[in-house]
Amino acid sequence: MLNGKNILITGGTGTFGKQFVKYIAEHYKPNKIIIFSRDEFKQYEMERKFRDIGNLRFFIGDVRDRERLNRAFYGVDYIVHAAASKQVVAAEYNPFEAIKTNIMGAENVIEAAIDAGVKKVVALSTDKAANPINLYGATKLASDKLFVAGNAYAGGRVTRFSVVRYGNVLGSRGSVLPLFLEQKKSGVITITNREMTRFWITIEHAIELVIKAFKEMEGGEIFVPKIPSATMEEFAKIIAPECRIEDIGIRPGEKMHEVMIPSDDARHTLEFDDHYRIMPEFRNWESSTKALKGRKLPDGFCYSSDNNPEKINPDFLRKMADEVQQKITEMAK
């Protein structure tokens, strides 16, 4: 599907964008892979790292700038929308900036994609968008709603939009894993609450889910992977069993447990072997019923990190920690 096509990633210099480019270059033969982002130095670093990928292009711009998006999206077939303001505390302190990027930026991407005749757009979401308690989560929920509604907004045009929602990415920027590895040297690991639980996903799994969404989306679905959970105490003990664990208390804007499918959404969610699809309640556009082969969920179902039957594999987590530590060591040289 992606062979010979032009693929663009907004916010493409982030953790997801870099790994996505590597994955696409290894598994497909696209005509062009376009990185759209606002940091020219990160683009310079990324260009040096991927200099062997001859069809990689870089486009400086901001999702807040509709005219720039119009120019960047010309001739593009598929878009991954990864650009976002993601820091919880920063969003609370700079609320209008988070809204401009996460909500107004989403609107700009939708409108520019429709006008440019882009075939499919997959937007990256977060577990914090389900039952949000902080502004970041609220902006991402609004973004999710916009991308679902974008299918109706497109009218009879070719463009279709879907969303991929997942939990914490192991080893990404801002992940607790690099922090724990650094704290491990001191013999003390700090956690906010021992019983707090989180969903965990690898960057490879996240990329594969995006590819699945491109292949199977009809428009309007929110794809949610089946991924493991762990308490913060379990997580810390696997990473640093020899260290003392110190509780520092829940930070403002944090939940004890994250949710990816609230019970109210479960009524219109379908279950598949390796993922769930939250189907749109308001469907005002043409689509087939191919996705309806999934299984309906029982009444009262809620997919949250504290009731998730799948627990994180200790051996796998230790392997991930070794890989992250190796990357940290290489960057420090």
Buried (B, 14 or more C-beta within 10 A) or exposed (E): EBEEBBBBBBBBBBBBBBBBBBBBBEEBEBEBBBBBBBEEEBBEEBBEEBEEBEBBBBBEBBBBBBEBBBEBBEEBBBBBBBBBBBEBEBBBEBBEEBBBBBBBBBBBBBBBBBBBBBBBBBBBBBBBBBBBEBBBBBBBBBBBBBBBBBBBBBEEBEBBBBBBBBBBBBBBEEBBBBEBBEBBEEEEBBBBBEEBBBBBBBBEBBBBBBBBBBEBBBBBBBBBBBBBBBBBBBBBBBBBEEBEBEEEEEEEBBBEBBBBBBBEBBBBBBBBEEBBBBBBEEBEBEBEEEBEEBEEBEEEBBBBBBEBEEEBEBEBBEEBBEBBBEEEEEEEE
